[in-house]
Amino acid sequence: MSRIPCPQRDGDKGSQFQIRAYVDQHIDILNSAIADALLSLRSLHVTISWVSPLRGNSYVEYRDEDFLRAVGLEYLAPKLVGDFWPKTGPCWDALAAVEISDSPESKGVILLEAKSHRDEIYDKNRHNWVPESEAKIRHSIKCAKQWLGVADNVDWTGRLYQRANRLAHLYFFREVVHVPAWLANIYFLNDTTHLPTTLDEWQVALPKLKAEL
């Protein structure tokens, strides 16, 4: 997506700044782009309500029970936090609650990750998990890999971990608790607030990431 020109607050930069601008000022553009990319979402009659990051809530980003509460799925907290994943799970760049008009009782969620520079797609952190947490993470990632047809010997806990834990959460919603869910990855072009990445650079970086996954 193209960067959005708008006033910048002190400390705001990169994809965090850009996704705030879209949710705050350009929701129609954001929703249209997501619908174009996610065909299964476009085929449904849905209402998309963005719950973060919102100006009126100090642009807070949610994780764990808080993110489930924000999208109206707090009843899933015991299954997600503890059973499927340890505390301090992914902190989502943006979240939307989804209501499906053809099935009023069915609520879903859009999980959104945003990047403005190609180096951000890899995880550079060293993970010092306690044994119980590590076992839970590795088991859930293994289940997600099997669901996606990824070979067991592909390592998703090193530099691929950031993408892997998001895919694991998509697996949780779709396969473990059977809640409609979509994972949207947004890549901003030529972001002058941080480190710009061109379309050509993204078109080289993203296929490499997918192949490595």
Rosetta silent file (secondary structure, phi, psi, omega in degrees, C-alpha in Angstrom):
SEQUENCE: MSRIPCPQRDGDKGSQFQIRAYVDQHIDILNSAIADALLSLRSLHVTISWVSPLRGNSYVEYRDEDFLRAVGLEYLAPKLVGDFWPKTGPCWDALAAVEISDSPESKGVILLEAKSHRDEIYDKNRHNWVPESEAKIRHSIKCAKQWLGVADNVDWTGRLYQRANRLAHLYFFREVVHVPAWLANIYFLNDTTHLPTTLDEWQVALPKLKAEL
SCORE:     score description
SCORE:     0.000 S_00000001
   1 L     0.000  151.392  178.086    0.000    0.000    0.000 S_00000001
   2 E   -73.716  152.180  176.225    1.108    3.552   -0.575 S_00000001
   3 L   -70.351  154.437 -179.275    2.174    5.659    2.360 S_00000001
   4 L  -107.278  123.560  175.766   -0.378    8.188    3.618 S_00000001
   5 L   -78.346  119.624  176.654    0.695   11.821    4.042 S_00000001
   6 L  -160.530  165.100 -177.872   -0.651   13.122    7.330 S_00000001
   7 L   -56.510  140.543 -177.104    0.613   14.931   10.448 S_00000001
   8 L  -111.556  130.711  176.891    3.203   12.956   12.366 S_00000001
   9 L   -83.715  158.800  176.335    3.443   12.868   16.145 S_00000001
  10 L   -58.082  129.581  177.662    6.774   12.809   17.942 S_00000001
  11 L    90.615  -16.605  178.728    8.089    9.261   17.965 S_00000001
  12 L   -78.898  133.613  175.969    5.694    7.981   15.300 S_00000001
  13 L  -165.833  167.083  172.979    7.350    6.394   12.298 S_00000001
  14 H    64.737 -153.374 -175.885    7.307    3.446    9.976 S_00000001
  15 H   -63.654  -31.412  178.177    4.509    0.931    9.676 S_00000001
  16 H   -62.027  -45.157  177.401    3.113    1.855   13.097 S_00000001
  17 H   -63.987  -43.913 -175.857    2.572    5.416   11.943 S_00000001
  18 H   -67.178  -43.003 -178.561    1.173    4.361    8.571 S_00000001
  19 H   -70.148  -31.918  173.855   -1.362    1.833    9.856 S_00000001
  20 H   -61.888  -40.548 -179.957   -2.574    4.345   12.431 S_00000001
  21 H   -64.438  -41.263  179.880   -3.158    6.818    9.619 S_00000001
  22 H   -66.769  -47.803 -178.822   -5.170    4.312    7.597 S_00000001
  23 H   -65.624  -34.832 -175.845   -7.353    3.168   10.510 S_00000001
  24 H   -79.014  -37.010 -168.878   -7.821    6.749   11.692 S_00000001
  25 H  -126.028  -18.082 -170.651   -8.428    8.511    8.378 S_00000001
  26 L  -137.062   49.867 -176.381   -8.699    6.094    5.465 S_00000001
  27 H   -62.289  -39.107 -178.417  -10.723    3.073    6.582 S_00000001
  28 H   -61.162  -41.135  177.732  -12.495    2.722    3.215 S_00000001
  29 H   -65.133  -43.884  179.557   -9.168    2.423    1.397 S_00000001
  30 H   -61.336  -48.852 -178.858   -7.912   -0.080    3.970 S_00000001
  31 H   -62.367  -39.980  179.877  -11.070   -2.206    3.815 S_00000001
  32 H   -64.561  -42.475  179.472  -11.054   -2.194    0.024 S_00000001
  33 H   -64.027  -41.769 -179.837   -7.423   -3.303   -0.138 S_00000001
  34 H   -67.428  -42.073  178.552   -8.037   -6.114    2.342 S_00000001
  35 H   -62.547  -37.651  178.677  -11.177   -7.283    0.521 S_00000001
  36 H   -66.157  -32.954 -176.459   -9.249   -7.356   -2.765 S_00000001
  37 H   -86.430  -32.556 -175.514   -6.509   -9.475   -1.206 S_00000001
  38 L  -106.243   92.454 -172.113   -8.630  -11.845    0.902 S_00000001
  39 H   -64.253  -35.370 -178.926  -11.019  -13.519   -1.517 S_00000001
  40 H   -68.951  -27.768  175.734  -12.834  -15.585    1.109 S_00000001
  41 H   -74.916  -41.201 -178.169  -13.646  -12.395    3.015 S_00000001
  42 H   -64.116  -28.432 -177.552  -14.826  -10.592   -0.110 S_00000001
  43 L   -75.613  -10.673 -179.226  -17.254  -13.422   -0.895 S_00000001
  44 L  -102.121  157.585  172.085  -19.142  -12.829    2.366 S_00000001
  45 L   -91.854  102.406 -172.566  -21.468  -10.005    3.377 S_00000001
  46 E  -126.403  156.261  168.540  -19.516   -8.634    6.309 S_00000001
  47 E  -112.669  123.734 -178.535  -19.260   -5.577    8.513 S_00000001
  48 E  -105.280  123.505 -179.947  -15.682   -4.723    9.465 S_00000001
  49 E  -122.297  109.864 -179.416  -15.162   -2.714   12.647 S_00000001
  50 E   -75.878  129.531 -177.141  -11.586   -1.720   13.442 S_00000001
  51 E  -111.959   -8.859  174.020  -10.919   -1.805   17.173 S_00000001
  52 E  -164.926  149.893   -4.555   -7.221   -0.917   17.140 S_00000001
  53 L   -84.953  133.656 -177.101   -5.208    1.194   16.796 S_00000001
  54 L  -115.707  138.083  178.365   -7.690    3.973   17.548 S_00000001
  55 H   -57.299  -43.665 -176.881   -6.940    7.628   18.232 S_00000001
  56 H   -67.015  -11.394  178.682   -9.609    7.736   20.960 S_00000001
  57 H  -119.882   30.838  176.994   -7.844    4.898   22.768 S_00000001
  58 L    57.391   28.236  176.972   -4.316    6.324   22.491 S_00000001
  59 L    56.918   34.731 -178.988   -3.562    3.941   19.600 S_00000001
  60 L   -64.390  145.087  173.663   -3.190    1.016   21.978 S_00000001
  61 L  -112.374  140.868 -169.315   -2.197   -2.361   20.467 S_00000001
  62 L  -109.040  155.491  172.725   -3.594   -5.528   22.027 S_00000001
  63 L  -147.913  167.367  174.792   -2.372   -9.007   22.906 S_00000001
  64 H    52.585 -137.932 -177.427   -3.591  -12.055   24.866 S_00000001
  65 H   -60.057  -32.293 -177.404   -6.969  -11.679   26.616 S_00000001
  66 H   -64.218  -38.384 -179.168   -7.092   -7.976   25.778 S_00000001
  67 H   -72.650  -34.943  175.696   -7.110   -8.576   22.045 S_00000001
  68 H   -65.322  -40.097  178.482   -9.852  -11.197   22.341 S_00000001
  69 H   -64.571  -38.689 -177.185  -11.913   -8.798   24.432 S_00000001
  70 H   -63.775  -33.376 -178.160  -11.411   -6.008   21.902 S_00000001
  71 L   -99.820   10.444  175.826  -12.899   -8.084   19.070 S_00000001
  72 L    77.447   24.149 -179.086  -15.731   -9.534   21.173 S_00000001
  73 L  -122.210   34.402 -175.040  -14.258  -13.030   21.502 S_00000001
  74 H   -62.791  -21.411  179.921  -13.234  -12.950   25.138 S_00000001
  75 H   -64.788  -15.386  179.874  -14.875  -16.342   25.773 S_00000001
  76 H   -86.723   -4.427 -174.326  -11.922  -17.893   23.906 S_00000001
  77 H   -54.573  -46.559 -178.609   -9.356  -16.604   26.400 S_00000001
  78 H   -61.728  -30.235 -179.063   -8.986  -19.846   28.406 S_00000001
  79 H   -80.498  -35.847 -178.957   -8.334  -21.826   25.225 S_00000001
  80 H   -79.967  -54.769 -173.727   -5.900  -19.373   23.654 S_00000001
  81 E   -91.648  101.758 -178.448   -3.929  -18.064   26.622 S_00000001
  82 L   121.859  -60.109 -179.463   -2.613  -21.024   28.509 S_00000001
  83 L   -74.557  -50.367 -174.087   -3.850  -23.982   26.498 S_00000001
  84 L   -93.844  -38.753 -173.236   -2.620  -22.955   23.037 S_00000001
  85 E  -144.170  144.440  177.538   -0.076  -20.213   23.692 S_00000001
  86 L   -73.386  171.621  175.246    1.705  -18.823   26.776 S_00000001
  87 L   -57.202  162.280 -177.215    1.244  -15.291   28.055 S_00000001
  88 L    60.003   52.781  173.481    2.788  -12.417   26.089 S_00000001
  89 L   -76.939 -167.578 -177.626    1.668  -13.685   22.721 S_00000001
  90 L   -55.978  140.132  172.934    1.739  -11.581   19.532 S_00000001
  91 L  -100.893  115.810 -168.876    0.940   -7.894   19.883 S_00000001
  92 L   -83.574  135.003  179.098   -1.213   -7.061   16.853 S_00000001
  93 L   -64.335  -36.225  177.210   -0.564   -3.972   14.747 S_00000001
  94 E  -156.154  151.180 -179.100   -4.297   -3.680   14.019 S_00000001
  95 E  -138.701  143.065  174.653   -7.435   -5.680   14.770 S_00000001
  96 E  -134.370  137.641  170.401  -10.931   -5.713   13.356 S_00000001
  97 E   -84.799  139.161 -177.216  -14.082   -7.432   14.532 S_00000001
  98 E  -120.217  126.598  173.305  -16.023   -9.017   11.683 S_00000001
  99 E  -111.387  131.247 -176.963  -19.770   -9.607   11.648 S_00000001
 100 E  -102.875  114.176 -172.714  -21.157  -11.873    8.939 S_00000001
 101 L   -66.501  -31.228  179.094  -24.658  -10.806    7.915 S_00000001
 102 L   -73.769  -12.298  179.611  -25.568  -14.209    6.439 S_00000001
 103 L  -143.676   77.823 -171.624  -24.768  -15.783    9.798 S_00000001
 104 L   -54.240  -29.136 -178.296  -25.578  -13.234   12.535 S_00000001
 105 L   -80.394   -7.642 -176.144  -24.374  -15.499   15.324 S_00000001
 106 L   -97.066  118.764  175.719  -20.983  -15.852   13.668 S_00000001
 107 E  -112.243  145.412  179.578  -18.315  -13.344   14.636 S_00000001
 108 E  -133.161 -169.900 -175.131  -14.845  -13.276   13.209 S_00000001
 109 E  -149.642  142.386  168.030  -11.603  -11.354   13.344 S_00000001
 110 E  -106.476  122.516  176.798   -9.044   -9.765   11.049 S_00000001
 111 E  -100.892  123.257 -172.995   -5.508   -9.997   12.408 S_00000001
 112 E  -121.601  133.492  173.454   -3.268   -7.424   10.777 S_00000001
 113 E  -120.355  134.524 -177.720    0.490   -7.114   10.568 S_00000001
 114 E  -124.427  140.774  177.244    2.102   -4.097    8.903 S_00000001
 115 E  -135.173  144.587  175.638    5.666   -3.554    7.702 S_00000001
 116 L  -118.329   -9.056  178.848    7.346   -0.573    6.095 S_00000001
 117 L  -137.265  141.271 -171.710   10.861   -1.962    5.672 S_00000001
 118 H   -62.518  -30.053 -179.799   11.944   -5.303    4.281 S_00000001
 119 H   -68.190  -18.798 -177.599   14.268   -6.137    7.193 S_00000001
 120 H   -73.113  -12.440 -176.195   11.276   -6.110    9.554 S_00000001
 121 H   -77.295  -10.142  177.821    9.863   -9.322    8.099 S_00000001
 122 L  -110.849  149.003 -179.922   12.474  -11.387    9.955 S_00000001
 123 L   -88.800  125.317 -178.814   12.789  -11.879   13.680 S_00000001
 124 L  -105.286    1.233 -175.897   16.133  -10.746   15.073 S_00000001
 125 L   -85.421  147.905  169.963   15.442  -11.527   18.736 S_00000001
 126 L   -90.960  133.919 -173.682   16.897  -14.383   20.730 S_00000001
 127 L  -104.544  119.833  178.561   14.148  -16.246   22.570 S_00000001
 128 L  -109.586   68.772 -178.720   14.755  -17.359   26.123 S_00000001
 129 L   -74.128  145.046  168.908   11.539  -19.270   26.746 S_00000001
 130 L   -70.796  154.777 -173.233   10.978  -21.153   29.951 S_00000001
 131 H   -54.111  -42.081 -178.378   10.634  -24.901   29.218 S_00000001
 132 H   -64.466  -42.921  179.445    6.841  -25.019   29.639 S_00000001
 133 H   -66.435  -41.950 -179.173    6.315  -22.048   27.332 S_00000001
 134 H   -62.420  -41.184  179.401    8.762  -23.364   24.755 S_00000001
 135 H   -62.638  -40.972 -179.715    7.026  -26.742   24.630 S_00000001
 136 H   -66.821  -44.989  179.942    3.649  -25.070   24.116 S_00000001
 137 H   -62.313  -47.523 -177.734    4.966  -22.736   21.399 S_00000001
 138 H   -64.284  -38.524  179.348    6.742  -25.506   19.529 S_00000001
 139 H   -65.415  -45.584 -178.081    3.689  -27.783   19.662 S_00000001
 140 H   -67.292  -39.109  176.492    1.311  -25.096   18.383 S_00000001
 141 H   -65.234  -39.300  177.348    3.712  -24.060   15.623 S_00000001
 142 H   -60.808  -42.049  178.360    4.100  -27.699   14.615 S_00000001
 143 H   -63.295  -41.291  178.725    0.314  -28.022   14.336 S_00000001
 144 H   -64.508  -40.028  178.529    0.151  -24.870   12.196 S_00000001
 145 H   -63.681  -42.289  178.085    2.893  -26.199    9.915 S_00000001
 146 H   -62.601  -41.750  179.026    1.043  -29.479    9.456 S_00000001
 147 H   -59.892  -36.927 -177.289   -2.155  -27.564    8.670 S_00000001
 148 H   -92.991    1.483  178.220   -0.317  -25.565    6.004 S_00000001
 149 L    73.530   30.426 -179.954    1.545  -28.556    4.575 S_00000001
 150 L   -94.799  136.574 -179.009    4.988  -27.383    5.683 S_00000001
 151 L   -60.030  144.244 -175.267    7.688  -29.986    6.241 S_00000001
 152 L   -64.906  -25.903 -176.206    8.449  -30.712    9.880 S_00000001
 153 L   -84.259    0.530  175.381   12.171  -30.003    9.452 S_00000001
 154 L   -79.736  123.624 -175.338   11.578  -26.342    8.460 S_00000001
 155 L   -83.517  115.397  177.791   12.547  -24.200   11.459 S_00000001
 156 L  -105.569   10.649 -177.273    9.862  -21.651   12.365 S_00000001
 157 L  -109.371    2.496  176.522   11.332  -20.696   15.747 S_00000001
 158 L   -99.380 -119.278 -175.468   14.365  -18.743   14.566 S_00000001
 159 L   -73.398  -12.970  176.304   14.265  -15.793   12.220 S_00000001
 160 L   -90.451    2.034 -170.256   10.864  -16.909   10.876 S_00000001
 161 H   -61.864  -38.093 -177.925    9.283  -16.853   14.329 S_00000001
 162 H   -60.783  -44.980  177.260    7.485  -13.519   13.973 S_00000001
 163 H   -70.187  -37.866 -176.409    5.577  -14.721   10.910 S_00000001
 164 H   -63.259  -41.946 -177.233    5.172  -18.207   12.363 S_00000001
 165 H   -69.871  -27.181  175.059    3.433  -17.130   15.550 S_00000001
 166 H   -70.114  -42.667  177.724    0.925  -15.093   13.519 S_00000001
 167 H   -64.912  -35.437  177.447    0.199  -18.080   11.299 S_00000001
 168 H   -63.686  -37.832  178.005   -0.178  -20.234   14.388 S_00000001
 169 H   -70.483  -34.246  173.080   -2.828  -17.871   15.728 S_00000001
 170 H   -61.628  -43.822  175.997   -4.661  -17.997   12.414 S_00000001
 171 H   -58.249  -42.796 -179.923   -4.601  -21.781   12.743 S_00000001
 172 H   -56.286  -49.569 -177.497   -5.978  -21.487   16.285 S_00000001
 173 H   -65.782  -47.113 -172.647   -9.019  -19.519   15.154 S_00000001
 174 H   -75.757  -38.851 -170.689   -9.785  -21.503   12.030 S_00000001
 175 H  -108.305  -31.149 -177.335   -9.018  -25.041   13.132 S_00000001
 176 H   -85.839  -47.461 -176.659   -9.006  -25.208   16.936 S_00000001
 177 L  -111.804   -3.080  174.111  -12.020  -23.046   17.814 S_00000001
 178 L    56.642   51.357  175.234  -13.616  -22.762   14.332 S_00000001
 179 L  -112.504  132.565  178.663  -13.987  -18.983   14.325 S_00000001
 180 L   -57.518  128.277 -177.082  -13.787  -17.116   10.988 S_00000001
 181 E  -149.834  147.407  179.190  -10.405  -15.408   10.856 S_00000001
 182 E  -136.300  139.806  176.128   -8.185  -13.711    8.321 S_00000001
 183 E  -108.701  117.865  179.802   -4.527  -12.696    8.536 S_00000001
 184 E  -109.196  124.981  174.981   -3.688   -9.552    6.566 S_00000001
 185 E  -109.362  118.932 -177.206   -0.071   -8.601    5.930 S_00000001
 186 E  -111.801  132.267 -178.994    0.342   -5.031    4.708 S_00000001
 187 E  -121.056  119.755 -176.403    3.580   -3.721    3.222 S_00000001
 188 L   -88.810  142.173 -179.631    3.977    0.027    2.789 S_00000001
 189 E   -97.117  135.925  167.579    5.821    1.525   -0.142 S_00000001
 190 L    55.006   46.050 -178.392    8.384    4.318    0.063 S_00000001
 191 L   -77.380  107.009 -176.272    7.754    5.214    3.711 S_00000001
 192 L   -81.564   -3.435  177.782    9.788    8.349    4.318 S_00000001
 193 L   -79.895  -14.395 -175.107    9.092    8.382    8.084 S_00000001
 194 L  -141.935 -109.835  178.506   11.495    5.492    8.663 S_00000001
 195 L  -121.064  109.435 -173.629   13.366    3.302    6.160 S_00000001
 196 L   -71.405  145.555  172.807   11.698    3.241    2.739 S_00000001
 197 L  -127.733  130.185 -177.659   11.230    0.041    0.726 S_00000001
 198 L   -84.225  167.734  176.778   10.288    0.213   -2.933 S_00000001
 199 H   -59.708  -43.417  179.685    7.834   -2.026   -4.762 S_00000001
 200 H   -60.470  -39.853 -179.588   10.717   -3.750   -6.551 S_00000001
 201 H   -67.267  -41.221  176.577   12.419   -4.462   -3.225 S_00000001
 202 H   -63.258  -38.897 -176.973    9.239   -5.940   -1.726 S_00000001
 203 H   -68.884  -17.476  172.330    8.758   -8.072   -4.830 S_00000001
 204 H   -88.872  -44.071 -172.444   12.175   -9.601   -4.210 S_00000001
 205 H   -70.482  -42.509 -171.651   11.942   -9.930   -0.415 S_00000001
 206 H   -69.931  -42.689  174.948    8.476  -11.449   -0.012 S_00000001
 207 H   -61.031  -34.047  176.361    8.850  -14.457   -2.329 S_00000001
 208 H   -64.017  -42.442  178.279   12.112  -15.278   -0.517 S_00000001
 209 H   -61.989  -46.604 -178.852   10.277  -15.157    2.818 S_00000001
 210 H   -62.731  -39.890  178.338    7.489  -17.401    1.550 S_00000001
 211 H   -64.349  -40.007  179.495    9.984  -19.891    0.123 S_00000001
 212 H   -67.367  -37.262  175.933   11.865  -19.988    3.421 S_00000001
 213 L   -63.878    0.000    0.000    8.601  -20.554    5.310 S_00000001
